[in-house]
């Protein structure tokens, strides 16, 4: 097995982000096959799998949220969409945390001992989630730029937004890679807090355990 280095980690990051962009296109022609839930995964391959599964969750969430905004369907359809959105959001957050845990397992043996724990405004997993959403926005904004039956102003506005989205995506990817460099230099160590989502926990949500629980 090849030795894992910080360059290996950065290469895996670039691959994961490139897969997000590429798979949005591919998945509109054929959905991926992910059997069940991911088991106990670790290492670089585990990291790549978890990032891909998290991106797939965002892909599904994007399209369910589009359907939830229709006004030409009955309330039952919207209710089913809302329920699906709730489940997908929970899965999305769980996978973000698993990405962070897996990545920290990879980084742990590489980190200089003198580095101080530093808490950024978001974890690497959360940043990869934002890159996933940006990949979806870029794809769908490109669709608007070639959409038939709209005027030139619509296309021009969407083209301008597309250029901003591309810059945002490039800047965020660069920031994630720079953070890995800071870990390598020992100026930071990853520090992760988990979210403890309450709304789907029957022991914490009063609407689920009852007012008198």
TORBA-447063 format. One record per residue (C-alpha): residue number from 1; x, y, z; residue in three letters. Coordinates in pm, 1 decimal, padded with zeros to 6 digits. Example, Ala and Ser with C-alpha at 12.3 -4.5 7.8 and 13.67 -1.06 7.14 Angstrom:
REM TORBA-447063
<resi=1&X=01230.0&Y=-00450.0&Z=00780.0&resn=ALA> .
<resi=2&X=01367.0&Y=-00106.0&Z=00714.0&resn=SER> .
This chain:
REM TORBA-447063
<resi=1&X=00000.0&Y=00000.0&Z=00000.0&resn=UNK> .
<resi=2&X=00134.9&Y=00342.9&Z=-00095.0&resn=UNK> .
<resi=3&X=00241.2&Y=00571.9&Z=00187.0&resn=UNK> .
<resi=4&X=-00017.0&Y=00835.9&Z=00277.7&resn=UNK> .
<resi=5&X=00117.1&Y=01191.6&Z=00277.0&resn=UNK> .
<resi=6&X=-00037.2&Y=01537.2&Z=00287.4&resn=UNK> .
<resi=7&X=00002.3&Y=01546.7&Z=-00091.7&resn=UNK> .
<resi=8&X=-00198.9&Y=01223.3&Z=-00108.5&resn=UNK> .
<resi=9&X=-00473.2&Y=01388.3&Z=00095.7&resn=UNK> .
<resi=10&X=-00474.1&Y=01697.7&Z=-00125.1&resn=UNK> .
<resi=11&X=-00490.0&Y=01477.9&Z=-00434.4&resn=UNK> .
<resi=12&X=-00790.0&Y=01295.3&Z=-00287.9&resn=UNK> .
<resi=13&X=-00954.7&Y=01632.8&Z=-00218.8&resn=UNK> .
<resi=14&X=-00905.4&Y=01744.4&Z=-00578.1&resn=UNK> .
<resi=15&X=-01038.4&Y=01411.6&Z=-00706.0&resn=UNK> .
<resi=16&X=-01344.2&Y=01433.8&Z=-00482.4&resn=UNK> .
<resi=17&X=-01426.7&Y=01787.7&Z=-00597.2&resn=UNK> .
<resi=18&X=-01373.9&Y=01696.2&Z=-00963.2&resn=UNK> .
<resi=19&X=-01606.7&Y=01398.1&Z=-00913.2&resn=UNK> .
<resi=20&X=-01874.5&Y=01628.8&Z=-00773.9&resn=UNK> .
<resi=21&X=-01865.4&Y=01842.0&Z=-01089.1&resn=UNK> .
<resi=22&X=-01849.3&Y=01546.2&Z=-01326.6&resn=UNK> .
<resi=23&X=-02110.2&Y=01328.9&Z=-01156.4&resn=UNK> .
<resi=24&X=-02379.9&Y=01598.4&Z=-01162.1&resn=UNK> .
<resi=25&X=-02371.2&Y=01565.5&Z=-01539.8&resn=UNK> .
<resi=26&X=-02353.0&Y=01185.2&Z=-01536.1&resn=UNK> .
<resi=27&X=-02634.2&Y=01141.4&Z=-01282.6&resn=UNK> .
<resi=28&X=-02880.6&Y=01335.6&Z=-01496.6&resn=UNK> .
<resi=29&X=-02847.0&Y=01052.2&Z=-01748.7&resn=UNK> .
<resi=30&X=-02826.4&Y=00759.6&Z=-01507.4&resn=UNK> .
<resi=31&X=-02844.0&Y=00743.3&Z=-01129.6&resn=UNK> .
<resi=32&X=-02561.4&Y=00576.1&Z=-00934.0&resn=UNK> .
<resi=33&X=-02602.7&Y=00247.5&Z=-00753.9&resn=UNK> .
<resi=34&X=-02526.1&Y=00273.5&Z=-00383.5&resn=UNK> .
<resi=35&X=-02632.6&Y=-00042.9&Z=-00206.1&resn=UNK> .
<resi=36&X=-02756.3&Y=00026.1&Z=00146.5&resn=UNK> .
<resi=37&X=-02568.6&Y=00242.5&Z=00392.3&resn=UNK> .
<resi=38&X=-02189.4&Y=00270.0&Z=00393.9&resn=UNK> .
<resi=39&X=-02029.5&Y=00038.1&Z=00646.7&resn=UNK> .
<resi=40&X=-01724.9&Y=00117.2&Z=00852.7&resn=UNK> .
<resi=41&X=-01500.9&Y=00286.1&Z=00598.2&resn=UNK> .
<resi=42&X=-01158.6&Y=00435.2&Z=00654.2&resn=UNK> .
<resi=43&X=-00855.5&Y=00564.3&Z=00467.8&resn=UNK> .
<resi=44&X=-00842.8&Y=00757.0&Z=00143.4&resn=UNK> .
<resi=45&X=-01081.1&Y=00521.5&Z=-00038.8&resn=UNK> .
<resi=46&X=-01331.7&Y=00548.4&Z=00244.8&resn=UNK> .
<resi=47&X=-01303.9&Y=00926.8&Z=00231.9&resn=UNK> .
<resi=48&X=-01376.0&Y=00928.6&Z=-00142.3&resn=UNK> .
<resi=49&X=-01677.4&Y=00699.8&Z=-00099.8&resn=UNK> .
<resi=50&X=-01829.0&Y=00909.0&Z=00177.9&resn=UNK> .
<resi=51&X=-01783.2&Y=01235.8&Z=-00015.1&resn=UNK> .
<resi=52&X=-01948.4&Y=01076.1&Z=-00321.3&resn=UNK> .
<resi=53&X=-02241.6&Y=00944.8&Z=-00114.8&resn=UNK> .
<resi=54&X=-02285.2&Y=01283.5&Z=00050.9&resn=UNK> .
<resi=55&X=-02289.5&Y=01448.0&Z=-00292.2&resn=UNK> .
<resi=56&X=-02551.1&Y=01196.7&Z=-00410.6&resn=UNK> .
<resi=57&X=-02765.9&Y=01291.8&Z=-00111.8&resn=UNK> .
<resi=58&X=-02743.2&Y=01658.9&Z=-00212.8&resn=UNK> .
<resi=59&X=-02830.2&Y=01564.0&Z=-00571.3&resn=UNK> .
<resi=60&X=-03149.9&Y=01393.2&Z=-00452.0&resn=UNK> .
<resi=61&X=-03227.8&Y=01676.7&Z=-00210.8&resn=UNK> .
<resi=62&X=-03194.8&Y=01939.8&Z=-00484.4&resn=UNK> .
<resi=63&X=-03457.8&Y=01774.1&Z=-00702.7&resn=UNK> .
<resi=64&X=-03700.2&Y=01693.2&Z=-00420.8&resn=UNK> .
<resi=65&X=-03684.9&Y=02057.2&Z=-00307.4&resn=UNK> .
<resi=66&X=-03766.3&Y=02165.5&Z=-00663.5&resn=UNK> .
<resi=67&X=-04075.6&Y=01941.8&Z=-00661.4&resn=UNK> .
<resi=68&X=-04180.0&Y=02071.3&Z=-00318.6&resn=UNK> .
<resi=69&X=-04223.3&Y=02419.4&Z=-00468.5&resn=UNK> .
<resi=70&X=-04480.3&Y=02316.8&Z=-00727.3&resn=UNK> .
<resi=71&X=-04823.0&Y=02474.9&Z=-00697.7&resn=UNK> .
<resi=72&X=-05006.2&Y=02246.3&Z=-00940.9&resn=UNK> .
<resi=73&X=-05012.8&Y=01933.5&Z=-00720.8&resn=UNK> .
<resi=74&X=-05218.2&Y=01838.6&Z=-00416.6&resn=UNK> .
<resi=75&X=-05110.8&Y=01868.8&Z=-00053.9&resn=UNK> .
<resi=76&X=-05025.7&Y=01498.6&Z=-00023.9&resn=UNK> .
<resi=77&X=-04750.1&Y=01530.5&Z=-00285.7&resn=UNK> .
<resi=78&X=-04599.8&Y=01829.8&Z=-00104.4&resn=UNK> .
<resi=79&X=-04621.5&Y=01650.4&Z=00231.1&resn=UNK> .
<resi=80&X=-04430.6&Y=01353.1&Z=00087.9&resn=UNK> .
<resi=81&X=-04167.8&Y=01590.6&Z=-00048.6&resn=UNK> .
<resi=82&X=-04129.2&Y=01758.3&Z=00289.7&resn=UNK> .
<resi=83&X=-04087.5&Y=01420.9&Z=00459.8&resn=UNK> .
<resi=84&X=-03826.2&Y=01317.9&Z=00202.8&resn=UNK> .
<resi=85&X=-03643.2&Y=01649.5&Z=00249.7&resn=UNK> .
<resi=86&X=-03630.4&Y=01592.3&Z=00624.7&resn=UNK> .
<resi=87&X=-03482.1&Y=01242.9&Z=00583.8&resn=UNK> .
<resi=88&X=-03230.2&Y=01356.1&Z=00322.1&resn=UNK> .
<resi=89&X=-03117.4&Y=01651.6&Z=00533.8&resn=UNK> .
<resi=90&X=-03054.6&Y=01419.0&Z=00826.7&resn=UNK> .
<resi=91&X=-02858.2&Y=01182.7&Z=00600.8&resn=UNK> .
<resi=92&X=-02665.7&Y=01476.2&Z=00456.4&resn=UNK> .
<resi=93&X=-02556.9&Y=01595.4&Z=00800.1&resn=UNK> .
<resi=94&X=-02467.7&Y=01245.0&Z=00913.7&resn=UNK> .
<resi=95&X=-02245.4&Y=01200.6&Z=00608.8&resn=UNK> .
<resi=96&X=-02073.6&Y=01537.0&Z=00661.3&resn=UNK> .
<resi=97&X=-01976.5&Y=01419.1&Z=01008.0&resn=UNK> .
<resi=98&X=-01859.2&Y=01082.7&Z=00874.6&resn=UNK> .
<resi=99&X=-01645.0&Y=01258.5&Z=00611.8&resn=UNK> .
<resi=100&X=-01479.8&Y=01461.1&Z=00888.0&resn=UNK> .
<resi=101&X=-01425.1&Y=01156.7&Z=01108.1&resn=UNK> .
<resi=102&X=-01274.3&Y=00958.2&Z=00820.9&resn=UNK> .
<resi=103&X=-01050.6&Y=01245.8&Z=00712.9&resn=UNK> .
<resi=104&X=-00929.9&Y=01304.0&Z=01068.5&resn=UNK> .
<resi=105&X=-00840.9&Y=00936.4&Z=01087.5&resn=UNK> .
<resi=106&X=-00627.4&Y=00977.0&Z=00775.3&resn=UNK> .
<resi=107&X=-00467.1&Y=01301.4&Z=00894.8&resn=UNK> .
<resi=108&X=-00401.0&Y=01192.2&Z=01253.2&resn=UNK> .
<resi=109&X=-00068.6&Y=01009.6&Z=01195.7&resn=UNK> .
<resi=110&X=00055.4&Y=01290.7&Z=00967.4&resn=UNK> .
<resi=111&X=-00004.1&Y=01589.6&Z=01194.3&resn=UNK> .
<resi=112&X=00298.9&Y=01759.5&Z=01351.2&resn=UNK> .
<resi=113&X=00286.2&Y=01717.0&Z=01728.3&resn=UNK> .
<resi=114&X=00333.6&Y=02088.1&Z=01797.6&resn=UNK> .
<resi=115&X=00026.2&Y=02202.7&Z=01602.1&resn=UNK> .
<resi=116&X=-00244.3&Y=02370.2&Z=01811.1&resn=UNK> .
<resi=117&X=-00608.2&Y=02271.2&Z=01772.3&resn=UNK> .
<resi=118&X=-00787.2&Y=02547.0&Z=01584.1&resn=UNK> .
<resi=119&X=-01156.4&Y=02567.1&Z=01508.7&resn=UNK> .
<resi=120&X=-01239.1&Y=02712.0&Z=01167.2&resn=UNK> .
<resi=121&X=-01579.0&Y=02854.1&Z=01079.8&resn=UNK> .
<resi=122&X=-01659.5&Y=02516.8&Z=00923.4&resn=UNK> .
<resi=123&X=-01502.9&Y=02173.6&Z=00899.3&resn=UNK> .
<resi=124&X=-01355.9&Y=02025.9&Z=00582.4&resn=UNK> .
<resi=125&X=-01663.3&Y=01802.9&Z=00556.6&resn=UNK> .
<resi=126&X=-01892.7&Y=02106.0&Z=00567.8&resn=UNK> .
<resi=127&X=-01679.8&Y=02282.3&Z=00305.0&resn=UNK> .
<resi=128&X=-01703.0&Y=01977.9&Z=00078.8&resn=UNK> .
<resi=129&X=-02080.4&Y=01987.8&Z=00128.2&resn=UNK> .
<resi=130&X=-02081.9&Y=02350.0&Z=00008.9&resn=UNK> .
<resi=131&X=-01867.4&Y=02252.8&Z=-00290.9&resn=UNK> .
<resi=132&X=-02121.6&Y=01979.8&Z=-00367.9&resn=UNK> .
<resi=133&X=-02407.0&Y=02232.0&Z=-00365.7&resn=UNK> .
<resi=134&X=-02205.5&Y=02473.1&Z=-00577.5&resn=UNK> .
<resi=135&X=-02145.6&Y=02194.7&Z=-00832.0&resn=UNK> .
<resi=136&X=-02523.1&Y=02149.0&Z=-00852.0&resn=UNK> .
<resi=137&X=-02578.0&Y=02524.1&Z=-00889.6&resn=UNK> .
<resi=138&X=-02318.6&Y=02544.9&Z=-01167.4&resn=UNK> .
<resi=139&X=-02483.5&Y=02261.7&Z=-01360.9&resn=UNK> .
<resi=140&X=-02833.4&Y=02403.8&Z=-01332.9&resn=UNK> .
<resi=141&X=-02723.3&Y=02759.8&Z=-01406.7&resn=UNK> .
<resi=142&X=-02555.2&Y=02630.9&Z=-01723.3&resn=UNK> .
<resi=143&X=-02890.8&Y=02477.3&Z=-01816.8&resn=UNK> .
<resi=144&X=-03051.1&Y=02819.6&Z=-01789.1&resn=UNK> .
<resi=145&X=-02786.1&Y=02966.5&Z=-02019.3&resn=UNK> .
<resi=146&X=-02894.0&Y=02729.6&Z=-02300.1&resn=UNK> .
<resi=147&X=-03265.9&Y=02717.5&Z=-02215.6&resn=UNK> .
<resi=148&X=-03504.0&Y=02758.6&Z=-02505.9&resn=UNK> .
<resi=149&X=-03790.2&Y=03002.4&Z=-02500.7&resn=UNK> .
<resi=150&X=-03629.6&Y=03267.0&Z=-02278.3&resn=UNK> .
<resi=151&X=-03511.8&Y=03613.2&Z=-02375.9&resn=UNK> .
<resi=152&X=-03155.8&Y=03738.7&Z=-02409.9&resn=UNK> .
<resi=153&X=-03170.9&Y=03923.7&Z=-02077.1&resn=UNK> .
<resi=154&X=-03245.5&Y=03599.2&Z=-01893.4&resn=UNK> .
<resi=155&X=-02950.1&Y=03426.2&Z=-02059.1&resn=UNK> .
<resi=156&X=-02716.3&Y=03719.8&Z=-01988.5&resn=UNK> .
<resi=157&X=-02816.0&Y=03732.8&Z=-01621.7&resn=UNK> .
<resi=158&X=-02766.5&Y=03358.8&Z=-01583.0&resn=UNK> .
<resi=159&X=-02431.1&Y=03373.5&Z=-01760.5&resn=UNK> .
<resi=160&X=-02313.6&Y=03643.0&Z=-01516.9&resn=UNK> .
<resi=161&X=-02431.9&Y=03434.3&Z=-01220.0&resn=UNK> .
<resi=162&X=-02256.9&Y=03129.9&Z=-01362.9&resn=UNK> .
<resi=163&X=-01923.6&Y=03311.4&Z=-01372.5&resn=UNK> .
<resi=164&X=-01965.6&Y=03414.3&Z=-01007.4&resn=UNK> .
<resi=165&X=-02050.5&Y=03056.7&Z=-00908.5&resn=UNK> .
<resi=166&X=-01739.2&Y=02927.3&Z=-01082.6&resn=UNK> .
<resi=167&X=-01520.8&Y=03179.8&Z=-00898.6&resn=UNK> .
<resi=168&X=-01683.3&Y=03092.9&Z=-00566.1&resn=UNK> .
<resi=169&X=-01622.0&Y=02724.3&Z=-00632.4&resn=UNK> .
<resi=170&X=-01257.2&Y=02777.6&Z=-00722.6&resn=UNK> .
<resi=171&X=-01200.1&Y=03000.7&Z=-00418.3&resn=UNK> .
<resi=172&X=-01356.4&Y=02752.7&Z=-00177.1&resn=UNK> .
<resi=173&X=-01162.9&Y=02458.6&Z=-00320.6&resn=UNK> .
<resi=174&X=-00844.2&Y=02663.4&Z=-00285.5&resn=UNK> .
<resi=175&X=-00929.8&Y=02747.8&Z=00075.5&resn=UNK> .
<resi=176&X=-00976.6&Y=02378.3&Z=00163.0&resn=UNK> .
<resi=177&X=-00640.1&Y=02288.6&Z=00008.9&resn=UNK> .
<resi=178&X=-00475.1&Y=02577.5&Z=00194.0&resn=UNK> .
<resi=179&X=-00620.2&Y=02443.7&Z=00519.6&resn=UNK> .
<resi=180&X=-00453.0&Y=02106.8&Z=00454.0&resn=UNK> .
<resi=181&X=-00125.2&Y=02297.0&Z=00400.0&resn=UNK> .
<resi=182&X=-00174.5&Y=02465.9&Z=00738.9&resn=UNK> .
<resi=183&X=-00220.8&Y=02124.2&Z=00899.6&resn=UNK> .
<resi=184&X=00099.9&Y=02006.6&Z=00731.1&resn=UNK> .
<resi=185&X=00290.0&Y=02313.7&Z=00854.3&resn=UNK> .
<resi=186&X=00171.4&Y=02258.0&Z=01211.2&resn=UNK> .
<resi=187&X=00000.1&Y=02596.2&Z=01239.8&resn=UNK> .
<resi=188&X=-00337.2&Y=02426.3&Z=01288.0&resn=UNK> .
<resi=189&X=-00481.7&Y=02091.0&Z=01389.4&resn=UNK> .
<resi=190&X=-00837.3&Y=01988.2&Z=01296.5&resn=UNK> .
<resi=191&X=-01093.5&Y=02037.6&Z=01569.5&resn=UNK> .
<resi=192&X=-01441.8&Y=01907.1&Z=01501.3&resn=UNK> .
<resi=193&X=-01765.0&Y=01951.0&Z=01694.0&resn=UNK> .
<resi=194&X=-02064.5&Y=01737.0&Z=01603.4&resn=UNK> .
<resi=195&X=-02407.5&Y=01883.7&Z=01555.1&resn=UNK> .
<resi=196&X=-02631.2&Y=01664.8&Z=01772.2&resn=UNK> .
<resi=197&X=-02938.1&Y=01723.1&Z=01556.3&resn=UNK> .
<resi=198&X=-03246.8&Y=01710.5&Z=01778.6&resn=UNK> .
<resi=199&X=-03548.2&Y=01719.9&Z=01550.0&resn=UNK> .
<resi=200&X=-03530.7&Y=01353.8&Z=01439.4&resn=UNK> .
<resi=201&X=-03447.6&Y=01217.8&Z=01785.9&resn=UNK> .
<resi=202&X=-03766.5&Y=01088.4&Z=01955.4&resn=UNK> .
<resi=203&X=-03605.9&Y=01143.6&Z=02295.8&resn=UNK> .
<resi=204&X=-03527.4&Y=01511.5&Z=02227.3&resn=UNK> .
<resi=205&X=-03807.2&Y=01645.3&Z=02004.7&resn=UNK> .
<resi=206&X=-04113.7&Y=01729.2&Z=02221.3&resn=UNK> .
<resi=207&X=-04345.3&Y=01677.3&Z=01923.7&resn=UNK> .
<resi=208&X=-04224.8&Y=01315.0&Z=01914.8&resn=UNK> .
<resi=209&X=-04198.1&Y=01225.4&Z=02283.4&resn=UNK> .
<resi=210&X=-04511.8&Y=01415.8&Z=02387.4&resn=UNK> .
<resi=211&X=-04566.9&Y=01731.8&Z=02583.0&resn=UNK> .
<resi=212&X=-04570.2&Y=01546.1&Z=02915.1&resn=UNK> .
<resi=213&X=-04260.6&Y=01335.8&Z=02848.6&resn=UNK> .
